Amino acid sequence: MRLAGKVAIVTGGAQGIGRGIALCMAKEGADIAIADLKVEEAAQVADEVKAAGRKAIAVKTDVTKQAEFESLYETVRRELGQIDIVVNNAGSASRPGNPFTNNVEEDWDLVWKINVKSIFFACKAIAPYFIDRKAGTIINIASIAGPMNSPNMPPYSVSKMGVVTFTKIVAKELAAHNVNVNAICPGILWTAFWHETAGRIAKAGGKFAGMTPRQVFEDRVNLLVPMKREQTPEDIGWAAVFLASDQARNITGQALHVDGGVVM
Ligand SMILES: NC(=O)c1ccc[n+]([C@@H]2O[C@H](COP(=O)([O-])OP(=O)(O)OC[C@H]3O[C@@H](n4cnc5c(N)ncnc54)[C@H](O)[C@@H]3O)[C@@H](O)[C@H]2O)c1
């Protein structure tokens, strides 16, 4: 029970990686707030957390809106008593198979808003509370797409490197207040995110023409992952549990690749 007595907020926790993080943290004793646009799916994950014996709430939140963080944190403190861990996981891909020469302004605006600005909002709103308590943990979900410098998804790749850079900046500022701030860079996971991305890659034709999304995904895993297996939401969840636990109290400003060796 590495997170007993703690309260964690997981954005984008209604499905995929966020759901994995929420369930792993609940298994380790944390109460959980799921903050997502998809409030019905978030409520189902909250039910799963409750079934594991923890308290849980679902809070409809749009992470692209700054004001929503103030009300999210207020709701969580009222319903669950405190906030110890903030996991900024909500994010979106940019259109795959689009080199920067094909990008349009909207491609960049979309991921900047959802992947980067949202984390600034989240950190800015929680910082005074964590500083006041002289305790807290922030975990930002970045991606291997940052360090891989992906020419097929430039806005996504740049946004996720931005997440890593901003993680280190916030870690430096909050270190003296006993707040640790780290990023996790997941590898390749079969979530709605990759289902949709692989579908778009197949539609773009070329070597992938006629493949199912799952076949495209498996091709990518075989080509890119030295350990030759896909990652799972639980892989990311257990890494997040570790970073949020006292075992990691001296780890800050790091980007942990959970990717079967892709970036290596
Ligand atoms: N799946 C992968 O292979 C992979 C790899 C590396 C990094 N990531 C990152 O992991 C995170 C989660 O990805 P996933 O694979 O679980 O994706 P997903 O699409 O399955 O889940 C994303 C969740 O975020 C929520 N969300 C989206 N926009 C939101 C907004 N404006 N406000 C609140 N919630 C919002 C969605 O409703 C959804 O529940 C993302 O940041 C993604 O970039 C995913």
The ligand as a Tripos MOL2 file, in Angstrom:
@<TRIPOS>MOLECULE
LIG
   44    48     1     0     0
SMALL
NO_CHARGES

@<TRIPOS>ATOM
      1 N1         -1.3390    5.3410  -26.4490 N.am      1 LIG1
      2 C1         -0.0570    5.5500  -26.6450 C.2       1 LIG1
      3 O1          0.6200    4.7670  -27.3280 O.2       1 LIG1
      4 C2          0.6190    6.7450  -26.0260 C.ar      1 LIG1
      5 C3          2.0130    6.8030  -26.1230 C.ar      1 LIG1
      6 C4          2.6610    7.8810  -25.5470 C.ar      1 LIG1
      7 C5          1.9690    8.8560  -24.8720 C.ar      1 LIG1
      8 N2          0.6070    8.7710  -24.8060 N.ar      1 LIG1
      9 C6         -0.0720    9.8490  -24.0590 C.3       1 LIG1
     10 O2         -0.7930    9.2800  -22.9890 O.3       1 LIG1
     11 C7         -1.9350   10.0790  -22.6660 C.3       1 LIG1
     12 C8         -3.1900    9.2200  -22.6470 C.3       1 LIG1
     13 O3         -3.2880    8.5840  -23.8850 O.3       1 LIG1
     14 P1         -4.2530    7.3460  -24.1790 P.3       1 LIG1
     15 O4         -3.5110    6.4570  -25.0970 O.co2     1 LIG1
     16 O5         -4.8130    6.8000  -22.9290 O.co2     1 LIG1
     17 O6         -5.3600    8.1280  -25.0260 O.3       1 LIG1
     18 P2         -6.9690    8.0210  -25.0540 P.3       1 LIG1
     19 O7         -7.3480    8.8040  -26.2540 O.co2     1 LIG1
     20 O8         -7.3920    6.6110  -24.9390 O.co2     1 LIG1
     21 O9         -7.4220    8.7940  -23.7340 O.3       1 LIG1
     22 C9         -7.3070   10.1880  -23.6070 C.3       1 LIG1
     23 C10        -8.2730   10.6610  -22.5460 C.3       1 LIG1
     24 O10        -8.1100   12.0810  -22.4250 O.3       1 LIG1
     25 C11        -9.4000   12.6800  -22.3990 C.3       1 LIG1
     26 N3         -9.3150   14.0500  -22.9010 N.ar      1 LIG1
     27 C12        -9.0040   14.4630  -24.1500 C.ar      1 LIG1
     28 N4         -9.0940   15.7940  -24.2450 N.ar      1 LIG1
     29 C13        -9.4850   16.2520  -23.0310 C.ar      1 LIG1
     30 C14        -9.7470   17.5410  -22.4900 C.ar      1 LIG1
     31 N5         -9.6560   18.6450  -23.2420 N.pl3     1 LIG1
     32 N6        -10.0970   17.6240  -21.1890 N.ar      1 LIG1
     33 C15       -10.2100   16.5160  -20.4130 C.ar      1 LIG1
     34 N7         -9.9800   15.2730  -20.8790 N.ar      1 LIG1
     35 C16        -9.6150   15.1340  -22.1650 C.ar      1 LIG1
     36 C17       -10.2420   11.7850  -23.2930 C.3       1 LIG1
     37 O11       -11.6330   11.9790  -23.0580 O.3       1 LIG1
     38 C18        -9.7450   10.4070  -22.9120 C.3       1 LIG1
     39 O12       -10.4280    9.8850  -21.8060 O.3       1 LIG1
     40 C19        -1.9510   11.1960  -23.7050 C.3       1 LIG1
     41 O13        -1.3450   12.3500  -23.1750 O.3       1 LIG1
     42 C20        -1.1030   10.6310  -24.8400 C.3       1 LIG1
     43 O14        -0.5130   11.6520  -25.6000 O.3       1 LIG1
     44 C21        -0.0890    7.7520  -25.3650 C.ar      1 LIG1
@<TRIPOS>BOND
     1     1     2 1
     2     2     3 2
     3     2     4 1
     4     4     5 ar
     5     4    44 ar
     6     5     6 ar
     7     6     7 ar
     8     7     8 ar
     9     8     9 1
    10     8    44 ar
    11     9    10 1
    12     9    42 1
    13    10    11 1
    14    11    12 1
    15    11    40 1
    16    12    13 1
    17    13    14 1
    18    14    15 2
    19    14    16 1
    20    14    17 1
    21    17    18 1
    22    18    19 2
    23    18    20 1
    24    18    21 1
    25    21    22 1
    26    22    23 1
    27    23    24 1
    28    23    38 1
    29    24    25 1
    30    25    26 1
    31    25    36 1
    32    26    27 ar
    33    26    35 ar
    34    27    28 ar
    35    28    29 ar
    36    29    30 ar
    37    29    35 ar
    38    30    31 1
    39    30    32 ar
    40    32    33 ar
    41    33    34 ar
    42    34    35 ar
    43    36    37 1
    44    36    38 1
    45    38    39 1
    46    40    41 1
    47    40    42 1
    48    42    43 1
@<TRIPOS>SUBSTRUCTURE
     1 LIG1         1 GROUP 0 **** ****
